[in-house]
Amino acid sequence: MKNISEYFGCLVFDDRVMKANLSAKVYQSLRKTIDEGAQLDIGVANAVAAAMKDWAVANGATHYTHWFQPLTGITAEKHDSFISPSPDGGVIMEFSGRELIQGEPDASSFPSGGLRATFEARGYTTWDPTSYAFMKGKTLCIPTAFCSYGGEALDKKTPLLRSMEALNKQALRILHLFGNDDAKCVRTSVGPEQEYFLIDKEMHDKRPDLRFTGRTLFGAKSPKGQEMDDHYFGVIKPRVAAYMEELNEELWKLGILAKTEHNEVAPAQHELAPVYSTTNIATDHNQLTMEIMQKVAAKHGLVCLLHEKPFAGVNGSGKHNNWSMATDAGVNLLSPGETPYENAQFLLFLCAVIKAVDDYQDLLRLSVATAGNDHRLGANEAPPAVVSIFLGDELNAVLEAIENNTPYAGTQKTQMKLGVDVLPKFNRDTTDRNRTSPFAFTGNKFEFRMLGSSNSIACANIMLNSAVAESLKIYADRLEKAENFEDALHEMIRKTIKDHKHIIFNGNGYDDTWIKEAAEKRGLLNFRTTPDCMPHLLDEKNVRMLTSHGVFSEAELKSRCDIMLENYCKTVVIEANTMVDMAKTEIAPAVDAYTMELAKTIAAKKAIDDTLTCSYESGLVKKLSELTDRIAIKTEELENALAELHNAEGVMLEANMIRDIVLAKMGELRLACDEAETVTARKYWPFPTYGDLLFSVK
């Protein structure tokens, strides 16, 4: 086994490889493009392409692909070989700068939300030089953006890069006002924690709901769940440890900084967390991570479930998006330092985030909206659907002092005393962590906890970057015109605190009284489902902000609203159709078969002794017969509800019908089937149970 440092990034055309394979002039020009956004010269592109091809071929590559992130939520790739015909009848390996910069995949089969007619097939991929190319199998993967023939963004990467540039532009204006003229750019960085479940593949394959939808649509509660908290941070089981070991190796080869691994709260649930990286690279890496997690699981006879709520009654899976801003010199703009009260620059950037989250609660909420995440948000393991900010005691006290123009006494460090002399002494942090908050400040970053485990992190970061860019623009516009910068700065921070303090909540986000307080007293938004929040993408204030920073065009916003609602509808319809199929072809026949077996038992007993009452069997037959009838009725009601969707005029009406009618009918059918599971003999039940799925991996 090689040392990690020897093979880390061995499948990546990273800075080390570029330095070794490019001339100094070409390397410096490319770095200028990467670091400062300078235009890429075609001569430089040709040199990079040649070096990239040589490196890839030396590592066994036969093909290359422009690897992109369409609006499906997953990645896409079309492979082309490096071979070109030579005059002597053989082939040569070629790859030009133009092939590196631009590709042309078919765009007609990807979601476009009406941006393109089906027959208009041409689309373009264009190289993102800020994200390193990498090897996957025998293919060189080149991270790219994806757009239509008319230039509209058809992917998640393009608006993400635009949002990063928007924030960079406005943040630099603020830094210049503070006298920092050395900073060339401000980048946002992200570290997405990834939760997931691991279950046995053989059992997974026996469940149509897991195979078709990624979650269990039926399943009675296991006698044991997560009640004992014995899985959280517990000893990692050997089969899972072997999986994690290989997963780490594969991720490290791709330069993905997988750092932390542990058991999560629910049985069979785990978490992986990386070191922070620039947002677009973190987005690429997280998409790769999810893909590799599933591939490695298959090699170990496992299935990695990334659905937000694969099992009812136990914790679902999220993806905590740890977000911050830093200059090219590595200065974290959200780091308070030792004296946050005196750090005016920090306070202004902090206030920009507070204002952004309050002004654009709806955009942050809808950026994490999916059919899967609707099951998770508001449950006991996830933040509520109401967006709020946790700052902690010290920062809260600082902001209160500024708002009221009163002295800030400061917070004294408290040494922890554990009553055991041999244990080392350490200082307690000035504030606790709040795991119930949707948006929590955690020292030098914000942790946005609302993302679902299968989400691309691009959407949330697009909205977060854009909203903060808008706050910074408002601040810069005012401060650049101020006669007295210090007075204007103080007043701006004070006014922001006063106007937006209702978004700050340091208490228990799981408490029902908070949800009531948030809506009734604070006027915060509570969009519980995707159909509730998604239309607000097209609210005038949101369209104006996002288009003014060049993050989206109006047409792109309209298309994304339609696509997200269509995805919601398609997801739930697939789930409902799967339920109907399972109930009709497997569950009802299984219950019937057991009922018939009991009836035969009653007849056999009475044939021996006709005075026997057979009360146990008779009572069970009656209950099972009632359940069979109920299952049949609820199945038919669900089928009828699905049929009614064909009459819906438009995707918004269809989504509302699904939210209000179809999901309710699915819940009723599930209740009947889950009850039947609890009274049907195990040998008759056609699927692995929750106990099998959650506790079978050793």
N, C-alpha and C positions, 0 to 999 in steps of 0.2 A: 504494500500500500504506500503510495507516494504521500509526501507531506502536502498538506492543503495548499501551502504557499507555492508549491511547484506546479500544481495543476489548476489553481484558481484562475478562471478566465481563459483557459486554454482553447475554448471554442469561440472566442470573441475577437473580432478585429478591432481591438481597443487601442488606447493611446500608446501602449508599449509596442504593439505590432506596427502601428503607423510610424512611429519614430524609427523603428528598425528597417522599414521597407520603403519609406518615402524619402525623397531628397529634402534637405533642410528648407528649401524655398517652398516646395509643395506642402510640406508639413505645416510651416508657419502660415501659409495662405489658408489651409483648411482649418487650422486652429482659430484663425480670425473669423472665419465663417461660423464656426461652432460657438465661440465665446462672445462675439460681438454682432453676429447676424449679418456680416458682410456678404455681398453677392459672390456666388461661386463661379469661378472662371472655368470654361469648358476644358481648357488645357489641364487645369488642376484635376478636374473630374476624370479626364482620360488617364492621368497618372495614378489617381486613386483606384480607378476601376481595374487597371492592369495589376497593381499591387494586391488588390483585394482578391482578384481571380487567382493569381499565383499562390497566394496564401491558402485560399479555399481548396484549390486543386491539390496542394501539398497535404492538406488534411483530409483528402479523400472525396472532395466534392465533385459531383458530375453536373449538378444543376444549380440554378439560382432562382430566387423568387422575391418579388416585392411583397413583403409581409405587412398587411394592413388591418385596420380595425373598422369594418363596416358597421352599420347600425343594427346588426344582429346581436351585438353584445359579445360576440366571440371574434376570433381572428380569421383571416382568409389568406390564401396563398395560391398562386398559379405558377407551376414550375417550368422553367425553360432550361435546356441543356446549354453548356458552354460551347458545344461543338459547332463548327462551321466547315463546309466542304473545302478541300484543298484541290488544286489543279491535278494532282497525281491520283485522284480518286480516294484519297484518305480524308482525314479530318484534322482540323487544328482547333485549339481551345482559345476562344476569343471572348472578350467582354469589354465593351466601349464605355466611354463616359456618358454617352447618350442613353445607353441601356441601363446604366447605373441611375441616372437622374430620373428617367421617365419610363414607365411601363404602360401597357394598355390592356387591362383586364375587362371582361364583359361586365357592364354595370347594370344590365337590364334585370338581372335576377336578384339583386340586392334591394332591401327596402329603400324607397326614395320619398315616400309620403307625397307623391304627386309631382315631385320635381322633374321626373322624367316619364315619358310614355314608355310602355313595355317594349315597343319596337325600336326605341332609341337606345342602342346597346353600348355605345362608346363611353368609356370612362378612363380616367388617367390616375396612375399612382406616381407620386413624386418623392424622391429620397429625402428623408429627414436626417441630415448629417450630424445632428446633435445626439442621436441615439445609435450606438455602435451596431454594426452588422455582426451576425453570429451564425454558427453552424448548427444545423439540426439534422441529424442523420447524414446523408450525402448531399444536403442542400444548403447553399449559402442564403441566409435570410437577411434581406435588406429592409429595415423599418422604413415605412413610407406613409405619406398621407394619400387620401383617395378622394377624387373629385369627379364631377360630371363633365360632359363635353362643354357645358355652358359655364363651368367654373364653380358650381355650387358644391359645398362640402357634403360628401356622402359618408363621412366617417366621424369617429370621435376624436382622432388625433388633430385634425386641422383646427377646429374651434378651440381645442386645448392649447395648441401653440399660440393661437391668436390671443387667448385670454392671458397667457403668460407674458406675451409682449405688451398687452394693455397694462397689466400690473407693473411690469418693468418700467414702462414709460412714465407712469404717474409716481411710482416710488422714487425714481431718480429725481423728479422735480422736488419732492419733499426733502431728499437728502441734500440737494443743492442749496435749499433754503437754510439748512443747518450747517452750511459751509463745507460739506463733503463733495468736492469736485473730482475726487480720485476714483470713485465707484464708477465702473463702466456698465454694470448691469445689476439688476436685482432678480434673483431667481426664487421661485417657490420650491420647497422640497417637501417630500411626502414619505412616510413610512407606513404602509398599510398592513395591519395585523390581519391574518387570514385564519378564520375558523372553519372547521370541516368535520365531517363524520367519516369513519372507516367501518365498513361492514363486510361480511363475508360475501364473495362474489357468487358462490353457488346459491346462497339464500336470496341474494339480490335478484338473480335471474329467474327465480320462481315467483317474483312479484311483478305483475304487469304494471302496477302503478309506479313502482320505482323505475322500471325500464322505460316507460313512456313519459313520465313527468318529473322524475327525480325526487318525489316525495311519496309518503304513504297516504293514500286516500282513505284507507280503512285501517283499523287496528285498535283492539281493546288495550287498555292500560296494562302494563306488565305489573306483576305483584311487587316488584322492586324497580324503582326508577332512580332519581337523583336525590332522594330524600336524605340519605346519610352523608351527602357531600364527600363520599369516599373516592370519587374519581378525580376531582379537581386537584391538580398538582400531584396526583398520586404516582406510584411507581408505574413506569411505562411498560406495558406488556411486551414480551419478546418479539412477537410477530409485528407489532406496531413499531417497536424500536428498530427492527431490521428495515422496515419501510422508511422510517425517518432517516436512517443512515444513508440509504441509497438515494432518497430524495435530496438530501443535503449535497451529496456528491454531484448529482446531475445539475442542481442549481448553481453550485459553486463553479462548475466547468463553464457555465454560461455567464459568469460574473455577477450572479444574483447574490446579494449579501444576506442570505438566510442566517439569522442570528439566534433566535429563541424558539424552542419547541417544548410543548408540555401538554398534558391532559387538560381538557376543559371541564366545565361543570357537569355536563350530561354524560351518561355512559356512552362510550364509543366516540366521544367528541374530543377534538384536539385543536391545537393552534400553532401556527408558524408566524413568526414576525421577522421582518428584514431590517437592516440598517437603512437610514434615510438616504434618498437620492433625489436628484432633480425630477420635477413632477412628471414630465413626459417620459423620462427613462423609467421612473417608478411605475408608471402606467403600463409601459411595455413589459416590464419585469413581472408585474402582477398577472398580466394575461398569460405570460409564459409559465409562471408558477402554477396557475390553475390547470393549465394543460399538462404540465409535467406531473403534477400531483396525481392526476387521473391515470396517466400512462404508467407511472411507477406502481401505483396501487394494483393495476391489472397483473403486473409481473409477480406480485405477491399473493395472488388469489383474492384480492380485496377490491372493493369499489369505494372510491372517494366521492362522497355526496357533498355538493356545494350549495344545495338548495337552502333557502333561509329557514325553512321549517319542515324538515323531512319527517319529524315525528311529533305527534300531538302529545301534550302533557309533559314534555321535557324541553330544555332550552333549545332555541334555534341558534343559527350561526350568523354572525355579523362580520363586518370588516372595518376595523377602526382606522380612520384616515387621519394620521398625525401630520399636521400641516404647519409649515413655518415659512418665513421669508429671510433671505440672507443676501448680502452683497457678494460680488465676485471675489472679494478679499476674505470671505468667510465670516463676516460680521452678522450674527443673528439679530434681526431687527425686532424680534419678540423676546429678547433676553433682557430681563429687568436690571441685571447687574446687582450690586450690593444695596443700592439705594434707589428703588424704583420711583420714589416720590420726586427725586431730583433729576431723574432721567427723562427729560422732556421729550426727546425723540422717541423713546420707547412708549411713553404714554400716548403720543400722537398716533403711532402705528397701532397700539392697542385699541384706542378709541375708533380708529378707522375700521377695525374688525368688528367692534361692538355695533357701530352704526350700520355696517354692511349686513350683519346677521339680522338685525332688527328690520331694516328697510326691505330686505329680500328674504324674509323667512319662507315665503312661498316658493322661491326658486330653489332654496336649499332642500326643502321638503320634497318637491317634485323631482329633484335630481336623484333621489334615492327610491323613487316610487316604482314598484313592480308588483305583479300579482303575488310573488313569493314573499316579498318584504312586508306586504300588507298583513300577512299572518303573524309576523314577528314583532313589528313596532307596537309598543304599548303592552306587550306581554311582560312577564316578570323578569325576563333576562335582558330586555332591550329597552332603549330609551322610549319615552312616549312620542307620539306623532307631533306633539307641540314642541317647537324649536325654542330653546332657551340657552343661556350662557352661564357656565359656572366659572367664577374667578377665584374663589377662595377668600379667606378672612383678610389677609394682608392687603391684597389688591383692592378688595372691596372697601377697606378702611381708607386706603389712599384716595380712591375716587370720591368717597364721601367727604373727605377733608377738602378736596379740591372744589367739589360742588358747593360746599358751605363756606368756603374761604376760611377754614379753621386750621389751626396747626395739626400736624400729623405726629402723634406720639411715637410711632414706630412699633415694631413687634420684636420682642426680645427672643433670642434663641433659647429654647428649652432643652436642657440635657435630659435624655431618657434614662430613667433609673429602673432597672429591672429586678433589683433585689438580689442579684447574684454577683459577687465581687469579681469572679473570674471572667465575666463577660465584658467586652470592651464598651466604653461609654461612647455615645454618639448623639448628635444634635437632632432633635425632631424637626421635620420640615415645618415651615410657617403655615402650611395649610394641608388638610387631608385631601385625598383623591375622591372624586364623586363619580362613581361608575353608572349612576342613573341619569347623568346629564347628557343631552344630545350633543353639546358643544362645550367642552371643558378645557380651561387653561391648565396646563400641566407643567409649568416651570419656564419653558422657552418655546412653547408650541401650543397649538390647539388640537384637541382630539375630537374629531367629528365622528360620533359613534353610531350614526343612523344608517350607514351603508349596509346593504345586505351582502352576504358572503359571495354570491355569484355575480354581483354588480361589477361592471368596469368602473374603476375609480375616476375615469376621465370626466364623467358627467358632473359629479359632485365638485371636482376641482375646477372645472370650467366655470360653474356658477360662483364658487367661492372666490376664485381669482378675479372674476369680472366685478362682483359686488364690492370687493375691497378696492379694486382699481377706481370704481366710481366714487367711493368715499375719499380716497386720496386725491382724486381730481378736484372734488369740491373743496377740500382743504387747500390744495395748491393754488387754485384759482383765487381764493380769498387771501391767502397769506402773501402771495406775490404782489398783491395790490395794497397790502397793509402799510400804513405809515410807520407804525411801531410794531415790529415783528413779535417781540416778547409779549406785549400786551394782547395782541391779536391771537397769539398762540394759546395763552392762558385762557382767554375767553372762549376760544373754540373748543378746547378740551373740556372746560366747565360746562358749556352748552351741550356738548355731545352727551356728557354724563347725565345731565338733567333730562334731556329729551329721550334718551334711550335706556335709562336704568331699569325700566319695566321688563326688559328682555333678560336681565341678570337675575338668576335664581340659584341659590347655593344649597337648597334643601333637597328633600327626597323626591325625585322625579316620578317615582312609582306610586306616590300617595294620591289617592283619588281627589283629595281636597285641593291638591296643586292643580290638577287639570281644570277643576271648577274655577279656582282663583285665576288661572292663566287666561281663561276665556272671558269670565264675567268681570273681573276687576282690572286685569291688565290689558285686555283687548288683543291677546295673542291668538294666532291662527291655530286651528286644530283640524287638519285635513287627515281623516282617518284612513282613507283609501286612495288608490291611484285615480279613479274617476273624479274624486273630490278635488284633487290638487292639480292634475295635469292641465286642464283648460287655462289655469292661471299663467301658464307660460306665455300666453298671448295677451295678457293684460297690458294696457298701454304703457304703464311705467316700466314694465319688464322689457317690452319690445324696444322702447326708447333707449333704455340703458344698454342693452346688449348690442343693438345696432350702432349706437353712437361710438362704442369702443371697437367696432369692427369685428366682434366675436361671431356674430351671426347676421345674416340678412333676414328680412322679414319672411321671405320665402323659405329659408332654411328653418326658421322657428316654426312656421306652420307645418312643414313637413315632419319635423321632429315630434310635434304634438300628436299628429295623426299616427305616426309610427309607434309611439309609446302606447297609445290607446289601442291600436291594432294588436300589438304584442300582448297587452293585457287580455284582450278579448280572446285571442287565439290560445293563449296559455290556459285560461279557465275552461274554454270549450274542449280542449284536448283532455283536461282533467275530468270534466263532466262525462265526456264520451267514454273515457276509460272506466269510470265508476259504473256507468250503465252496463258496459260489456262485462266487467267483473261480477256485478250483482246478478246479471241474467244467466251467464254461462258457467259461473263457478260457485258463487256463494249460495244462491237459492237452490241449485241442485244438490249442493253438499248438505244443506240444512234438511232438504226433503229426504235425502238418502238416510240421514240419521233418524229422522222422524219415522220412516218406514221400518227401520231396524227396531226401533222401540215398539212400534205397533206389532211387529212379529213377535217380539219378546212377550208382550201382553197376551197375545193369542196363545203362545206356547205355554205360558204359566196357567192361563185359564183352562187350557186343555187338560192339564194335570190336576188342577183343583179349581173348579168354577166358583168357589167361595172367596177366592183371593180378590182383593180390591185393586191391586197393582197401582196404588195411589201415586207412588213416585213416578212410574213410567207414564201413567195417564196424565198427571199434571204437566210433565215435561212435554208430552205430545201436544197437549193443548197450547202450551206456551210457544212451542216451536211452530205450530200451525199458524198461530196468530202472528208470529214474527215473519213467517213466510209470506202471509197475506200483506203485511205491512211493507215488507221489502218490495213486493210486486207493485203495490200502490205507489210507493215513493219513487220507484224506478220509473214508472209511467209518468208521474208528475214531473220528474226531471227531464224526461224525453220531451214532454210537451213544452216545458220552459225553453228547452234548446230549440225546438221547432219555431217558437215565437220569435226568436232572434232574427229569423229570416225576414221578418216584417219591419225590423228596425230601420229607420231612415237615417243613416249616418252612423259613424263609429262612436260618437259621443252618446247617442241614445242606446246603442247596443251595449256599451260599457256600463251605463247606468242600469240597464235591465239585468245584466250579469251581476252587478253589485247587489241589487235589491231583490232579485228573484232567484236567479240560477244558484248563487252561492248558498242561499237559504235552503233550497231544495237539495243541494249536495249535502248540507249539514244534516238534514232530516234523514236522508238515505243512509248516511254514515252511522247515525245513532242506532238505526234499526239493525244494520249489519254488525256493528260492534257489539250490540247486546246479544245478537245471535251467536257471535263467536264465544261469548262467555258461557253459553249453555250447550254448545255443540261439542261432542266428543272429539278429542284432539285428532284422532286418526281420520276423521271426516273433513276437518278444516283444510281447505286447499292451499293455504299460504303459510309461510313462516310467520310466527307471531312477533310482537314487539320484544318479548323476552329473548326469542331466538336471535333477532336482528341486533339488539343492543348489547348482548352479553356473550356472543359466540366467538368473538376474536380473542384469542389467548396470547 
